[in-house]
Amino acid sequence: MELIGKTKIDFIGMKKISFIISGIISIIGIIGIIQIGRGAANMGIDFSGGTSVQLKFSQPIAMEQARAALAKHNLAEANLQEIKEGNKLLVKVGKTTLATGKAADTIVEVFTKEIPGNTFVVEGSTEIGPSIGDKLRKDTLVAVAISLLGIIIYIAWRFDFRFGVGATLSTLHDVLAMIAVFFVLGKEINLLLITAVLTIAGYSLTDTVVVFDRIRENLHKNLKESMPAIFNRSINEVLSRTIVTSITTFLAAVSLLLFGGEVIHDFAFALVVGVVVATYSSIFVASPIVALWEERAAAQAKS
C-alpha cells in the first residue's frame, strides 16, 4: 500500500537542522543518563530500592481516601496507581520512606486501620533492597551498551563499517531521546522503560536497515549522481513503506497507551515516543551520517 506517491524531498540537505535538533536532544539524554547513574533522577523501586504492594479491595476505593490514609501515617510520598479493573490499588514506597522488610506490613496495617469498611487482600508484594537496586541500575547501563555494540558489529558485517557507525549512532540517538523525554517530564525510570528502550532499539534498527538496503542497491548501480542525490533518491523510494510501517506501529502503541491500563501506561508512552523518534532517526540521522562519510571518502579518493 502506497500512502504517498513518488517524492523528491532533499532529506540530506536538511542535515544541519536535523543534527542541531538531535544534538540538543542527545545532550539532554546524556544529562539524564548521568543523573540516572547517580540515582538522582525519578528512580523507580527497581533501581533505587523500595517496596511495591498490590491490593484488591472488595469495593471501589477513592484515590483521595487512600492518599489521606497513607499521609496520616507519614506515607504521603507513596506512589499510588489505580487499577480500575477489579478495584485494585498499587502502592509503591521508596527505600527512604520505610525500612525494607517492614514496608509491606505497614501499608497493610494502614489500610486495615483507616479503611475498615472496605476489606482487601494482598495480591502481590515486591521488596528490593538498595544494593540490589544499585546493581540493577548498573547492569542496565551495561546491557544497553552491549546491545549498541552488537548493532555496530551486525551492520558492519552485513553492510560496511560506515553503515554500522551510522546505525549505531542513530540507535543511540533514539535511546537518548527516550531517556530525555522521561527525564524532562519527571517520569519514573524503571525496568519497564528499559524494556521499551531495547524494544525501540530493535525497531529503529529494522527501519534503518530497510533504508540502508536501498542505499546500497543504488550505490552498486553506479548512478552518475552525487552522494547526496543517491541517498535522497534511496530515502524517497522507501519513504512510503517507512511511513506506513511507522503509522501501523504507532497506532498499536497508542492503543496500549489509551486502553492498556495504568500499570503499563509509562511503557506504552515510551513506545509511542520511541516509534516517532525511530522513524525520524532512520531518515534524518542514520542516512545523513553515512552520506557525509561517503561524500568525504569519495572526495579523498579523487584527490
Secondary structure, 3 states (H helix, E strand, C coil): CCCCCCCCCCCHHHHHHHHHHHHHHHHHHHHHHHHHHHCCCCECHHHHCEEEEEEEECCCCCHHHHHHHHHCCCCCCCEEEEECCCCEEEEEEECCCCCCCCHHHHHHHHHHHHCCCCCEEEEEEEEECHHHHHHHHHHHHHHHHHHHHHHHHHHHHHCCHHHHHHHHHHHHHHHHHHHHHHHHHCCCECHHHHHHHHHHHHHHHHHHHHHHHHHHHHHHCCCCCCHHHHHHHHHHHCHHHHHHHHHHHHHHHHHHHHHCCCCCHHHHHHHHHHHHHHHHHHHHHHHHHHHHHHHHHHHHHHC
